[in-house]
Structures are given as C-alpha cells and as structure tokens.
Amino acid sequence: MRRFDVAIVGTGAVAALHAEALSGLAGRARVVAAVDVDEQRRTQFGTRFGVRRLHRDLDELLAAGPPDIVVLCTPPGLHAEQAITCLDRGITVLCEKPPALSLAELDRITAHTAADGPYFATVFQQRFGSGGLALAGLCRDGGFGRPTAAVCDTLWHRPDEYFALPWRGRWETEGGGPTMGHGIHQMDLMLAVLGPWSEVVAIAARQARPTATEDLSCALVTFENGTIATVANSLVSPRQTSYLRFDFTQATAELTHLYGYRDADWAVTGAPGHEERVGTLWTSRLTGVDSGHAAQFRHVLDALEASVPPPVTPADARSTMELVAAVYASAFTGRRVRRGEIGPGSPFYERMAGTGAPWPAPAEAVTGPGPVAGPG
Ligand SMILES: NC(=O)c1ccc[n+]([C@@H]2O[C@H](COP(=O)([O-])OP(=O)(O)OC[C@H]3O[C@@H](n4cnc5c(N)ncnc54)[C@H](O)[C@@H]3O)[C@@H](O)[C@H]2O)c1
C-alpha cells in the first residue's frame, strides 16, 4: 500500500476537517505540510495537528519539496490560480468546492490536467455516504423503477455577521450566494443520483442579507431521464434543514440532515405492492459509511493507487457548476436555460453573475460583532 504525502493550503475553518479525515485513514495518507498567509492560523494549525513544515505561500511550499497531493482549502477566488500552479508542477490537486469562480476558470484548470495525471478533483463529500452511493446505483440499475420527481432543499441560516469575512457574499471572491456556496452540495448529490440535467427555470433574490450575491434561489430542473426537480437554496431560513427527496415509480427515498448524513438519516418507502422488496433491497445496499471528507478521501486514494482520475472528476464537477451557472442565467435573464448553452461568449460562462444581478449592491461594510464560522 502506498502512503501519500499531503499538503494543505489554507488553514482556516474547513482545513481542520481535512486534517481530521486524513488522520483516520490508517496511514494511507499523512499531512506533511501546511500553508497559510496568516501566521497565527498556520502556527495554530501546525500545533493542533502536529504538522512541522509550515509555509507562508504556495511557492515556498513547492520550492521546499513538492508533496504527492495538494489540498486547496483557500477562498474560492484563489482556487484556479493555485490549482494551475500545482498541476504545472505535476502535482495532483484536491480542491474544496466550489472548484472555481466560473465555468471558464474550471475549463482552464481542466486544460492543465492529463489522462495519466496530474489530476484535479473537487471536494463534494455528500456523494460518498453509503446512502447516496446506494441510491445512485439503484437509479442506474432501475431497482426502484424509473425516477419521476425530486426535491432538493438547502434551507440554511447565516446571520449578517457571517459575511464579515471579506471573501464572502461577493461575486468576485465567492462566486455566488447559497446556489454556488451552500446548496451546491445537495445539488451535486442530486446530480450524482439522477445523472445529467437538461433544462432549468429559476428565480433568485436578495431577501435579507448584506450581500452582493443572492441569499435565496428557487429552480425547476428537468433531467435527461425525464425527472423534474424543485430546488431551493436559502441562507434566510431560521429552522435549518437539508432535504432531498427522490420519487421513483416503485419507491420514495428521502434524506433529512444538515451538514452530513448517516444511513439512519434516509427513509425509504415502497409504493403499494413493493414495500417488502424495496425495504430489503435498500438495506442490502447500505454499508454504514457516513458522508464526509473521510469518505471522499478513501475513494480519492483508491483511485490514485489504481492510477485513474480521482472523484469528483472535472467532468462531474462541471455538470454541477453548469447547473449553478444555469440557475443564475435563468434567474437574471428570465429565460429557460438548456445544458450546453452556457459556453465561451456567454457572460455566464465568464462569471456566475453574468449580465448582473437585478438587485442593488449593498453598502460595502458589514457591521456586527465579527466573523461567524459556519460550514459551507
Ligand atoms: N466541503 C465543505 O463542507 C466546506 C465547508 C466549509 C468551507 N468549504 C470551502 O472551503 C474553502 C475555504 O473555506 P473556509 O471556510 O475554510 O475559509 P476560511 O476563510 O476560514 O479559510 C481560508 C484560509 O485561507 C487562507 N489564505 C488566504 N489566502 C491565502 C493564500 N494566498 N495562500 C494560502 N492561504 C491563504 C486564509 O488566511 C484562511 O486561513 C472555500 O472554498 C469554502 O467554500 C467547504
């Protein structure tokens, strides 16, 4: 078994989840270095996780000795430039979501990968719980019949202070609001289950938060297999929930959670006459794996050991990013948007804001007691 040396770039909130996940992988990977422009953060991170090699920027890390994998936990606006720097040195990159600020940036990153490595993978950890993997398999092999309808709700709450971090709530640095930054996890899981989407009609609004981006979007998404989904992405919902529902001709599968799920968070109901078969089939596919960074890391390391592209591949992440772009394009132009329509030359290809949000920009300063952490 090969052991992979990992460097984490950006030692803020999410980096701790990576370090914890990596430490539980039975020696298959270890964090050998960490990078942050903020000295206090990188020192605290080094002390907490026993990482001795600490660098103040990516160039210094690479000059001191390149690792096997760089994990990018920096704000979204830095992902493309940092990923390309690593890929051009032959280093595989695992990048936090969103992988880039736009489809154009993601395509640029992908152009620096190669079929036999270096690879670029995006962290979409909700795909890797055993319930999500089981349902994707059942959708592919028809075990629950044909999918017809779906619900994809990310109804979260972030107070104004959450946006005091300078990169949040701005198109240029976060790339979008809850559609791009929060609901993207659930939409990605929905796409992992249902496959390619084909058409979107959407509305976006800024209801309450002091952001340039939306704080609410609602969409109707049609899939190539005929499924029709309602999708809501909110940061203005005090009773928070993440809810996914998939109706098949022979079963309904529901997932209710917040930031991650276990097998017990799924409920599966058979259609009349299918109850017993559906229940048995579902439980036979579960393996007790919680969704999360550790679950994705195992799949990434398996792929690297087998010399194949690790998940989530640029093509899979692109489908999710294109859905995000299509939600904004439909919301801001009032048109129905088809997959494949947003390419070079479209303003929504270059930036998620495309032709521009219809609401006025907020006052620059965000007031409040200071930054509030929250999973994104
Ligand atoms: N998968 C998830 O569940 C999840 C959860 C939270 C955040 N995220 C994503 O992770 C990324 C980081 O989010 P966060 O909440 O940890 O942000 P954060 O602001 O807490 O941390 C970012 C860190 O990057 C550092 N940094 C900034 N510029 C840098 C540079 N040039 N080189 C090195 N370090 C630099 C900052 O000093 C900071 O410590 C974002 O893309 C976010 O969307 C994903």
Ligand as a Chemical Component Dictionary entry (heavy atoms), coordinates in Angstrom:
data_LIG
# 
_chem_comp.id                   LIG 
_chem_comp.type                 NON-POLYMER 
_chem_comp.pdbx_formal_charge   0 
_chem_comp.three_letter_code    LIG 
# 
loop_
_chem_comp_atom.comp_id 
_chem_comp_atom.atom_id 
_chem_comp_atom.alt_atom_id 
_chem_comp_atom.type_symbol 
_chem_comp_atom.charge 
_chem_comp_atom.model_Cartn_x 
_chem_comp_atom.model_Cartn_y 
_chem_comp_atom.model_Cartn_z 
_chem_comp_atom.pdbx_ordinal 
LIG N1  N1  N 0  -16.865 20.976 1.815  1  
LIG C1  C1  C 0  -17.381 21.680 2.820  2  
LIG O1  O1  O 0  -18.248 21.200 3.546  3  
LIG C2  C2  C 0  -16.887 23.068 3.073  4  
LIG C3  C3  C 0  -17.145 23.681 4.312  5  
LIG C4  C4  C 0  -16.631 24.973 4.532  6  
LIG C5  C5  C 0  -15.918 25.621 3.532  7  
LIG N2  N2  N 1  -15.699 24.991 2.335  8  
LIG C6  C6  C 0  -14.912 25.647 1.278  9  
LIG O2  O2  O 0  -13.553 25.657 1.691  10 
LIG C7  C7  C 0  -12.892 26.847 1.241  11 
LIG C8  C8  C 0  -12.328 27.605 2.433  12 
LIG O3  O3  O 0  -13.387 27.926 3.312  13 
LIG P1  P1  P 0  -13.121 28.244 4.867  14 
LIG O4  O4  O 0  -14.459 28.403 5.482  15 
LIG O5  O5  O -1 -12.164 27.272 5.431  16 
LIG O6  O6  O 0  -12.448 29.688 4.714  17 
LIG P2  P2  P 0  -11.509 30.455 5.778  18 
LIG O7  O7  O 0  -11.551 31.869 5.381  19 
LIG O8  O8  O 0  -11.861 30.046 7.164  20 
LIG O9  O9  O 0  -10.039 29.844 5.468  21 
LIG C9  C9  C 0  -9.315  30.189 4.328  22 
LIG C10 C10 C 0  -7.860  30.275 4.714  23 
LIG O10 O10 O 0  -7.072  30.540 3.545  24 
LIG C11 C11 C 0  -6.029  31.429 3.915  25 
LIG N3  N3  N 0  -5.489  32.085 2.741  26 
LIG C12 C12 C 0  -5.961  33.180 2.108  27 
LIG N4  N4  N 0  -5.185  33.475 1.046  28 
LIG C13 C13 C 0  -4.227  32.539 1.003  29 
LIG C14 C14 C 0  -3.128  32.300 0.133  30 
LIG N5  N5  N 0  -2.881  33.081 -0.935 31 
LIG N6  N6  N 0  -2.315  31.226 0.389  32 
LIG C15 C15 C 0  -2.537  30.430 1.469  33 
LIG N7  N7  N 0  -3.566  30.626 2.328  34 
LIG C16 C16 C 0  -4.396  31.667 2.096  35 
LIG C17 C17 C 0  -6.691  32.377 4.901  36 
LIG O11 O11 O 0  -5.722  33.058 5.705  37 
LIG C18 C18 C 0  -7.554  31.404 5.695  38 
LIG O12 O12 O 0  -6.869  30.903 6.835  39 
LIG C19 C19 C 0  -13.952 27.617 0.457  40 
LIG O13 O13 O 0  -13.858 27.294 -0.911 41 
LIG C20 C20 C 0  -15.275 27.095 1.017  42 
LIG O14 O14 O 0  -16.366 27.187 0.113  43 
LIG C21 C21 C 0  -16.159 23.738 2.104  44 
# 
loop_
_chem_comp_bond.comp_id 
_chem_comp_bond.atom_id_1 
_chem_comp_bond.atom_id_2 
_chem_comp_bond.value_order 
_chem_comp_bond.pdbx_ordinal 
LIG N1  C1  SING 1  
LIG C1  O1  DOUB 2  
LIG C1  C2  SING 3  
LIG C2  C3  SING 4  
LIG C2  C21 DOUB 5  
LIG C3  C4  DOUB 6  
LIG C4  C5  SING 7  
LIG C5  N2  DOUB 8  
LIG N2  C6  SING 9  
LIG N2  C21 SING 10 
LIG C6  O2  SING 11 
LIG C6  C20 SING 12 
LIG O2  C7  SING 13 
LIG C7  C8  SING 14 
LIG C7  C19 SING 15 
LIG C8  O3  SING 16 
LIG O3  P1  SING 17 
LIG P1  O4  DOUB 18 
LIG P1  O5  SING 19 
LIG P1  O6  SING 20 
LIG O6  P2  SING 21 
LIG P2  O7  DOUB 22 
LIG P2  O8  SING 23 
LIG P2  O9  SING 24 
LIG O9  C9  SING 25 
LIG C9  C10 SING 26 
LIG C10 O10 SING 27 
LIG C10 C18 SING 28 
LIG O10 C11 SING 29 
LIG C11 N3  SING 30 
LIG C11 C17 SING 31 
LIG N3  C12 SING 32 
LIG N3  C16 SING 33 
LIG C12 N4  DOUB 34 
LIG N4  C13 SING 35 
LIG C13 C14 SING 36 
LIG C13 C16 DOUB 37 
LIG C14 N5  SING 38 
LIG C14 N6  DOUB 39 
LIG N6  C15 SING 40 
LIG C15 N7  DOUB 41 
LIG N7  C16 SING 42 
LIG C17 O11 SING 43 
LIG C17 C18 SING 44 
LIG C18 O12 SING 45 
LIG C19 O13 SING 46 
LIG C19 C20 SING 47 
LIG C20 O14 SING 48 
# 
